[in-house]
Amino acid sequence: MTHPLYVAFIWHQHQPLYKSRVTGRYRLPWVRLHGTKDYLDLVQILSRYPQLHQTVNLVPSLILQLEDYAAGTALDPYLTAALTPIDQLSHDQQRFIIQHFFDANFHTMVEPHQRYAQLYSQRQENGLNWCFENWTAADYGDLLAWHNLAWIDPLFWDDPEVDEWLTRGRGFSLGDRQRIIAKQRHILSQVLPQHRQMQKSGQLEVTTTPYTHPILPLLANTDAGRVAVPRMALPKDQFQWPEDIPRHLQKAWDMYLERFDCAPRGLWPSEQSVSPSILPHVAKQGFEWLCSDEAVLGWTLKHFFHRDEFGNVQEPEFLYQPYRLETPHGDLAIVFRDHRLSDLIGFTYGAMPPEQAATDLVGHLQAISQRLVARQESGGTALEQPWLVTIALDGENCWEYYQRDGLPFLEHLYGQLCSRQDLKLVTVAEYLEQFSPRQTLPAAKLHSGSWVDGSFTTWIGDPIKNRAWDLLTAARQTLANHPEATEDNNPEAWEALYAAEGSDWFWWFGEGHSSNQDAMFDQLFREHLMALYHALEEPIPEVLHHPLERHDLMQDRRPQSFIHPVINGIGDEQDWDHAGRITVAGARGTMHRSSPVQRLWYGLDHLNFYLRFDFQVGKQPGVDYPPELHLLWYYPGQTMHNSPIPLAKVPNSPPLNHLYHHHLKIDLQQQAAWLQEAASDHHWHGRNHDVQVALQQCLEVAVPWSNLHVQPDWSLEVLAVLAQDGHFAEHVPEDALIPLQVP
């Protein structure tokens, strides 16, 4: 018997609890906006292709908030402003609107709409104060409308009302805005029924997550952080409340039963975080399977997943199968996602033409199948065993970067998959019904980690994250000191605890991730803890009245996630929001020399690595600073030809006397580039390239990985040198190289 290659897509839909337990109102609008744009359309598009089956994970904290908005009982500051008559807006509200009502991806959600883009340009070119002083009631009215219109998914643009609003473009009244919000509520009200209907038809499997998305291994014991990072700095006080794990699982289970008229089969552990300690609880609750990341499998098997230069796994038989975990309460199956394929959808394909992106993904699946066939001992030409490729990722945020919110990409992808007999999309549960796991992982040896590098460093170990854990530990102990406060007679205290145990607050604390809402996440975490003390009639610790960290500093940092900037020399703030930053001049004190480069930005995706140079305002290349920029990089630990910097008068000191493998010369005046690769005897040879360069308000550079012929996971370090007529002038950054890693 032969098999197609089975493929399981798992889309993870999640939002933390944004409802303040102090005011009773929502602090942030993301459930409402993503609910309008991302949750319903994803499964409605799939419903057009009934032979394709998928899995969707709906987090309980998301479901509660969707229901609240659909019922019209939820209010957030954005919604309140949109429904306020213009002449009744306070000055604070006006400034809030100017600052935050462009919170959407510019290229896909603002720029396509003429009036919305016009208002954005006014803010960018003239500043917030100018808008505050000059905007009319019509400007505010249109912005309030467009911020909500832009979040209505393109799948619903053929609705007559939506079409009329988009066509008209301006002149929106309060009545128009009320109808737009009503349209949002209508879309939100269909999310759960659509999922329920498609699960009953067999096309969809709906799974769940622990109640408020906590990191279960850290609830069991924060010492779990040291499994992957043995010398991790842990919080002062150990958090060890494993009894909270079955509480989160039971509440998720009960919510699911009420809404889907059946028990859930699969569990998406928050952030794909697993450890041996959580498995008995998961099995005892009745779950049949759970998912995690390939990094966790690699740590467990002590196996590194080597990939070829196209990013395909060279030992596919380890990754593309479910495994059995034996527990005292029965067996569990566990699947591990292909991290790179998931990231291609999440972070890269949005920057590619939709048909090309879809074809690329199908090509990777074909390559997996071909390699599995090639490694069969029988020499057969078809798959003789069933294999399962798991692609699991965030099902909401990535679509902001796609044309029409991903609709063309998904249509091309699903169309190609429907026409193939060698690839079959399945839910995880239906695969497991047919094919039991062939191999067992000793449960006690399962690695304790998450999808982020197989560790928990995103949620613990940083000084600010640890401080948050100490605050949570103190609050949890306070609740334990009140045995009379049960979930039945004091649900407010327990709900506040569950909310504070969610993973999202720790994600945003300290180093690693940042957004323009960091201060609000900080506030929400503290408000959840305040509500716990209030419900127990205990004094609220003074520390909870103050932010855990300052949120107004633009500090140097490493890249936070993949970026996809448009290379036009503008330096759009959203394009570079998650890039790494290095301050070159003006922030290191008088002992450091002045440089025409003020700040350097760097980042990558699966297509390119990106650099941005912010020069001193008003300065011109060739007039105020040297007209040549030379980028040089090498690959630490790799054996290859390397050559010295091809410039005259280069100082004989590190890192200038290092040898480099690639060299990119950029003529800043002509905006032209030449790529070279090191050869034998310290020579340089020219290479064809597709490097993009643009200089207007800043210099932006995109270097395609395909031009470099490098392997996945290689590290590289980049040096930037300014030169005049082939003579060295200076290098940046002054005391470091720019670190990157091939994805």
N, C-alpha and C positions, 0 to 999 in steps of 0.2 A: 504493500500500500504506500502511495506517495501522498505528500501534503503540500499545500501552499505555505508560504510564510505567513504566520498569523501575526497580526499587529493590533496592539491594544492602545488606543489613545485614552488618556485620563486627563480631563480638564478640571483643574482645582479652582473653585469659586469661593473666595474668602474676603471678608472685611472684619476688622475688629469692632468692638462695641464702642461706637462713637457717642452714645448717649451719656450726658453728664448726670451723675448721681447727685450733684449739687443743685443744678437748675432744672433737671428733668427734660432738657432739650438736647438736641444733637449739636455737637460742636463742629462737625465736618459733614460734607454732603455726599461722600463718595458712594455710599450704598445707593442713594437715589440716582446719582448720575451714571454709575456703572450699571445699575439695574436697568436704566433706560437704554443703555448702549450695548451691553455685552452679554447678559445672561440669557435673554429670550432668543435673540437672533442666532446665537451659536447652535442651539438645538433645532430651531426652525429651519435653518439652512440644511442641517443634517437630515431632517425629516423628508427632504426632497429626494433623498437617496436611501430608500428603505433597506437595501441590501447591506449597507454599511452600518456597523454597530459600534458604539462607543460607550465610555464611562464618564460620568460627570460627578464630581464631588461637591456637595453643598454643605458648607460649614454651618452648624447651628446658629452661631452668632450672626451670620449673614441672613439666615432665614427669618429670625426674629425681627430684624430691622426691615427686611423687605415687606413683611406683613404689616409692620407699623406704618411705613410710608404708603402702602397700598390702601390702608384703612383711612388715611388722611389724618392720623394722630401724631405724626412726626413732624417736627419743625427744626430747621437748621438755619444758621445766620444767612446763608446764601438764599434759601427759600424765603425767609422772612423779607429780605431786601427785595426780591423779585416780585413779591405780592404787596409791597408798600407803595402807595401813590407817590409819584416823584416829588411833589411839593411837600411831602411829609418825611422825606429822608433826612436824617440828621447829618451833620457834617462828618461825623465818624463813619456813618454808613456810606456816605459818598466816597470817602477815602478808601474804605474797605472795598467798595465796588471797583474803583479804579485799579486797585492793587491786585485783587484776586479774581476778577471775573474774566480773566484771560487764562485761567488755570486749565489749560488743555494743550495738546500738542499743536504747535503753531502750523506746521507744514500740512497736516492732514485734517485739522479741525477748525483752524482759524483762517488761514490763507485762502482756502477754496471759496470762502464766502466774502464777497466784496465789501459789504458794509462792516462786517466784523473785523476784517483785515484793515480797513480804513481807520477804525477806532484804535486798533492795536498800534498802527503806525504813528498815530498822533501821540499815544502814550510813550512809545519808544523814542520818537524824535524830539518831543517837547518836554517830557517828564511828567511825573505825577502832579506836581504843583500846578503846572500849566493847565492840565485837564481839569483839576479842581476849580481853578479860577475862570475857565473859559467854556467848559462844557455846558450845553443847554439841557433842558428837560428831555428833548428829543434824543440827545446823545445818550443820556442815562437810560432812557426807556428802551432804546435799541440794544444797548449793551446787556441790560438785564434779560432781554428776550433772547439775544443771540447766544449768551452763555448756556442757556437751557436748550435752545434749538440745536446747537452744535453737538450736544450729547445724545440726540435722538438718532438711533442707528439708521444708516442708509437703507436698510431693509424696509424701513417704514416710511420712506420718503414718498412712496406712491399713494399714501393716505391723502385724500383730498385736502384736509385741513393743513397737514404738514407741507404738502406741495404748495399751497397758497402762501404760507408763511415764508418758505424758502424763496419763492418767486418774487414776492413783494419786497423783502429784504430790509425795509425800514418803516418808520412811522408806527411802531408798535405801541398800543395802548395798554392800560392796566387790564382791560378785558382780554386782550390778546395774550398777555402773560398768564392770566388765570387759566385760559384754555390750553396753553402750552403745558402748564403744570398738570392740568387734568389729563392731558394726553400721556404725560409721564406716568401718572398713577395708573392709567389703564394698561400701559405696557407692563408695569411692575406687577399688577394683579394677575397677569397671565403666566408669570415665570414658573411658579410651582405647579399649576395645573398642566402646563405643557410638559414638564419633566415627568409628572405622574402618568400622564397619558402615554408618553413614549416608552416609559418603563413597562407599562402594562402590555404594550404591543411587542415588547421584546427587543426593540431597537436600542434601548438605552438601559444602562445600569446606573443607578444613583447610589452613591456611597456617602459616608459621613465622616466627621472628624470629632475628636474630643471637644466638648461643649464650647469653650471659648478659645480654642486653638492654643492650649498650653504646650510647652515642651515636656512631655511626660517623663522622659528620663531625668530631667532636672527637678521635677516635682518629687520623684522618688529619692533623689539624692544629688545635690549640686556637685558632689565629688565626681560625678560622671563626666564632668568637663575635663578631668585629667586622664581619661582613657586615651584620647587622641593627642592631648597636649599635657604630658606628665608634669611639667613645671608650671602649669597655668596658675596665675594668681587668682585665688578663689575669694568669695565674699568673706567678711570677718566672721559671720555666723552661718553655720551650715543650715541649708534648707533641706529638710528630710521629712516629707509628709506623703508617703506612698498611698495613704488612705484616700487622698484626694483623687487619685487616678480612677478608681472605680466610680467615683461620683461624677466625674466628667464623662466617662463612658456611658453610664446609666442615663444621664440627662440627654445625651446625644441620641441614645437608643430610643428613649421614650418619645422625644420630639419626632424622630423619624417614623415611628409606628403611627403616631397621630396623623401625620401628613401624607404618608404613602401606603397606609393600610397593609403593610407587610414589614418584616424585619430587614434591616440592612445586612448585606453579606460582606461587604468590603469596608475597610477602614483606611483612610488616608491619615496616618499619624502626623500631627502638626509639624510642618517643615521636614517631613519624611524622617523624623527623629525616632530612632529605635534604640533599645538596649535590652539585655536579657531580663532586667527587672520588670519591664512592662508587659512581657509576653503572656504570663499567666492571667493577668487582668483582662487582656484583650480576648483571650480564648474563653475565659470564664463568662464574659459578657455575651458570648455567642457569635462573635465575628468569625468568618471563615478564612479571610485573607487580608493582607495589608501590603503596602508598597513602600519602597525606600529607593535609595539612589545607588548607582553603580559604585560610588566611592565606598559606601558601607559594605557592599559585597566584596570589593577589592580588599579592604582592611580585614574582613572576616576570613577570606580565603588566603590572605597574604599573597595576593596576586595583583600585579600592576597591569592594567588594560592598555596594552600597546596599540597605537593606531598608526595607520599608514599616512602618507602625506595628504590623502584626501579625507582623513578623519575617520576612516572605517576601522572598527575593532579587528585586530588580527587573530584573536582567539575567541571567536563569537560564541562557541558552545558554552563558555562559562556564564556569559551575561544573558543570553536569550532563552532562558527557561525559568519557570518558577521553582522554588525550593520548599521543602517541608521543614517546619519547625515543630518539634515535639514539646508539649507542655503538660503539666499535671492535669490540666483541664481539657485536654484534647489537642489535636494537631492544628496548626495554622499553615496556610500557604503564604509565601511572600514573593513578590515580583520586584525586580530592580530596574529602574528606568535607564534607558540610554541617555546619559547626561548631555552628550553633544547634540544628538538629534533633537532633544527637547529644547536645548538652547538655540538651535538654528531657527526654530519656529518662534521662540520667545524673544530673541534678540537680533536676528540677522535677516530673515526672509522679508521683513517689512521694508528693508532698504533695496530690495531687488524687484524687477518686474514680476508680477504675480505668476505668469505662466512659467517663467524661468525658475522661480522659487519652487513651485509645485513639482516641476520636472526634476529639479535637483533632489528633493526629498524622496521622490519615487526612485530615483537613481541610487540613492544610498540604500534604500530597502532592497533593491535588486542586487546591489553589491554584497549585502549581508547574506542574502539567499545563495548567491553564487559561491561565496566563501564557505558557507556551511556545506554546500554540496561538494566542494573541492576537498574538504577535510573528512568526508565519509570514507571509511575503510573499504567499502564495497566497490568504489569507483563508479557508482550510479550517477545518472545525470539529473535526478530529481531528488527532492528532500524525502528521505525515508523515515524521518522522525518528525514529530510536531515540535516546532520552535516558536517562541513568543517574543516579539520585540515590543517592549513597553516604552511608550512616549508619554511622559507625564509632565505637566507644567501648569503654571498660572493661566487660567482661562479668560482673564479680563484685561490686564494691563498692556499686554503686547500689541493688541489690535489698534491702539492709538497710533502706532507707527506704520500701519498698513494703509494702502489705498482703500477707500470706502470701508474702513473698519474690518478689513480682511475678507470681505465678500468675494472679490475676484480671485484671490488666492485659494480660498476654500472651494470655490466652484471649479477651478482648474484642477485642484488636488483630487476632489471627490470624483470629478469626471474621469480622470485618468485611472483612479483606483477601481471604478465601476467596470472599466473595460478590460481589466486584467484578471486572469484566472490564477496567477501565481502568487497573488497577495490577497489576504482576506482580513478585513477589519472585524474584530470581535470584542465583546466585553470580557473583562477578566473572569467574571463568574462563569460565563458559558464556555470559555476555554477550559477552566478547571473542571467543569462538569464532564467534559469529554476526555481530558488528559490530566491525570493526577501527576503531581511532582515526581520526577524520577530520582531525585537526589535529596538527601537530608542534610541540613546544616545543624550542628549541635547548638541548641538554643543558648547554652551557657557561653558559647564562644561567639555569638553574634556581636559584632562591633557596636559600641555605643557612639552614635554619631548621627549627622543630618546630611541633607543634600549639599550643604556648603562645606566643601573640602573634607567631608567625613568627620567633622568636629562640631562643637557647640560654641565656637569662638564668636559667632555673630550675636549670641545672647548672654554670654558670661565671660569673665576674664578681664574685660576692660574696667578701669577704675570706676567709671560712671555706671556701667552695667552692674558691677558688684555692689555699688552703693544702693542701687534700686533693689537688688536681691535682699540686702540687709533690711531695707524698709519693709519689703514684703514678708520677710521672716518674722519681724517684730509684730506685724499686724496678724499674721497667722497664729503666732503664739498667744496673742491677746484673745483671739477667737477661741483657741483651745482652753484658755482660762475661764471660759464661760460655757460650761457643759450644758447649762440650761438653755442656751441659744441653739435650738435645733433648726433644721431646714424648714420644719413645719411652722414653728412659732416665731422664727426670726429669719424669714427668707431674705430680707434686705441685706443682712450681714453676709450671708453665704453668697448671694448674687454678686455683691461687691468683691468678695474674695475671688470668685471665679473670674470676674472681669479683670482683676489685677494680675491674675496668674497667666493671662494671655501672653503670647509670645511677642506681639507686635511692639509693645512698649520697649522691650529690651533690644529689639532690632534697631530702633532709632536712637537709643542712648549711645553716647560715646562715639568712638571711631568706627568707621565701616560704612555707615549709611547716613544720608542727610537729605532733607527736603525742606521746602519753605513752610512746612507745617510741624517742624521738630518741636517748637515751643508748645504747640497744642497737644501733641502726643505726650509730652512731659506733663502737661496739666491734667490730661485725662487720667493718666496713671495715678497721679497723686489724689485726684478727686475720687477715684474708686476706693483708695485706701481710706480717705477721709470718711467716706460713706460707711465703711466697715466700722470704724471707731464710733461714728455717730449712732449707728444702729445698736451698738452695744452700750451706749450711754457712757462711753469712755472719753476722756479728754483727747483731743486731736493733737498729736505731736507737732510742735512748732516747725520742725523741719519740713513737714508736708505743705506748709504755706509758701515755700520758696522753691523755685526751679532747681532741678538736680544739676543743671549745667547752664552756661551762657549759650545763647542761640544767635547772637548777633555778630560773631566773629567769623571772618572768611579766612580760615587757616589753611595751611598747606595740608594736602591729604593724598592718599592713594586713590586710584579709580574705584568707584563704588559699584558699577555695573557696566555692561556694554553700552556704547554710545553709537549713534548713527548720524553724525553731523552732515549737513549739506555744505559742500565746499564752495563757498561763494565770497569768503573774505569778510563776512558780516559778523561772525561770532555770535550767532543767536544764543541767548542765555539758556533756552531749553535744550538746545543741541548739546551743550557742554556741561549741563547741570550735574551729571554723574561722572565727569572726567576727573582724573587726577590733576592737582594744582601744585605748582611750585612758584613761590614768590621770589623774583630775581633781584629786583631793586626796590628801594623805598621802605623795606620792612625789616631789615636786618641790622640797622644801626649805622653810625657814621664810620665805623671801621671797615665797612665793605664799600668797594668801588661802585660808582654809578654805572648803570648799563642802559642802553636804549630799550632793552627788553624789560618790561615791568613784571609780567607774569607769563608763565608757561603752562599750558594745559596739555594733557596727554590721555589717550584711551584707545580702545580697540573694539572690534567685533569680529565675526568670523570672516569678513571680507578684507578688512584693512586695519592698519594701525594709524592713528590720527595724532597730529600735533597742531597746536595753535600757539602763536606768539603774539602777545599784546605789546606793541611798541609804545613809546611815549607819544602822547597825543600831539598831533601837528608835525611830527618829525617825518622826514622823507628819506628813503634809501638813496644812497649816493650823494646826499646833501648833508644830512644830519647824522647818519650812521653808515657803516660799510654796506655796499650793495649786494654782497654775496653771503648766502647762508649755506653752510656745509653741514649736513647731517651724516654722522658716522655711527655705525653700530656693529657689535660683535656678539657672539653667542657663547657665554661662559660654559665651560665644560665640554664643548664640542671641538672635535679635531677637524680643522679645515685650514685653508690658506687665509692668512691675515696680512695686512699691509699697513704701513704708517700713513698718517694724515698727509694727503698730497698737496701740501701748501708750503710756502717758504716762511722762514723765521718762526717756526713753531717752537715754543719753549720746551726744554727737555725735562718735563716734570709731569707726574700723573695728573689727570688721565690723558694728557696730550701726547705723552710718549708711548701710550698703548698702541697695539696693532688692531685694526678693524677689518671686518669682512665685507660690509657694504658701505657705499659712499653715495650720497645724493647731493648734488650741487644744485642750488636754486639761485637763479638770477632774479633778485627782488624787483628790479626795474622792468624786466621783460616778462616776469612771471613764467619763466621757462625752467625746466629741470632736466638733469642728466643723471642716470643711475649707473654706478660702476660696482663691480664685484672683484674682490682680491684674487689674484692669481699667484703662481709660483714666483719666487725671487722678488717678493715685495712689489710686484707690478699690479696695476689696476686694468681691468678690461671692461669696456662698455657693455651694457645690457639694454635690450628693449624693455620698455616699461609702460605702465598705464597710470603713473603717479599723477594725482590732481593737486594743483597749486592755485591759490587765489589770495590776493592781497588787496584789501580795501581798508576797512576799519581795523583789521588785524590780518595776520597771515595764517591761513589754514592749509594743512597738507594731509593728504590721504595716500598711504603707501600700500598697495595690494599685497597680501600674503602670496598670491599666485605668482608675483614677479620674483619672489625670493627663494622659492623651492626649499622651504624649511619644514621641519617635522612638528606635529602637534606637541604642545607642552614644553617646547624649547623656551628657555629664558633668553632675553636679549637686553642689552643696555645701550642707550643712545646718548651721544654727545652732540651738541650744537655749537658750531663755530662761525663767527662772523669774520669775513675777510674782504680785502680790497685788492683787486688786481692779482689774485692768487697769493697774497701775503696775509698771514695770520693777524687778526686784530684782537679778538677776545673770544672766550667761550662761555656758554651758559648750559646748565646752572653752574655756579662758581665752585661749589664744593660737593657735587654729586653727579652721577649719571642718571638718566631717565630709565627706570626699570619697567619692562613689559614682559609678557609671556604669550607665546603663540597659543591660541585657543585650541 
